[in-house]
Amino acid sequence: MVTAEPGVGAIMWKLQMQAFGADVRDRILALVKAILKQNAIASDVTPESLLVDIGLTSMDMVNLMLSVEAEFDFTIPQDQITPENFQSVETLKRMIVHQLQPEAAA
């Protein structure tokens, strides 16, 4: 039995989506770090860090939401403004990638 290997196009698409996701993650990390710096909070931030645990308040979350919309030039749909999507850099990244590249999230 012969198995079909992914074509070069599929491999390139997957690599581009991985790079896109990494870029989105890095940009969100920079936004979070800027808010922490503005608030004079020294905290290590990883993609999995819970944003409330590193010191972001509800007002900071609103600031982060507006910063994300400006950074990525899109409006977050009302139904996506949920605590689950704003738990961490990683959950934000997944939501943003899904909104900007719907086929990438499948």
Secondary structure, DSSP 8 states (H G I E B T S, - for coil): -------HHHHHHHHHHHHHHHHHHHHHHHHHHHHHHHTT------TTSBTTTTT--HHHHHHHHHHHHHHHTS---GGG-STTTTSBHHHHHHHHHHHH-GGGG-
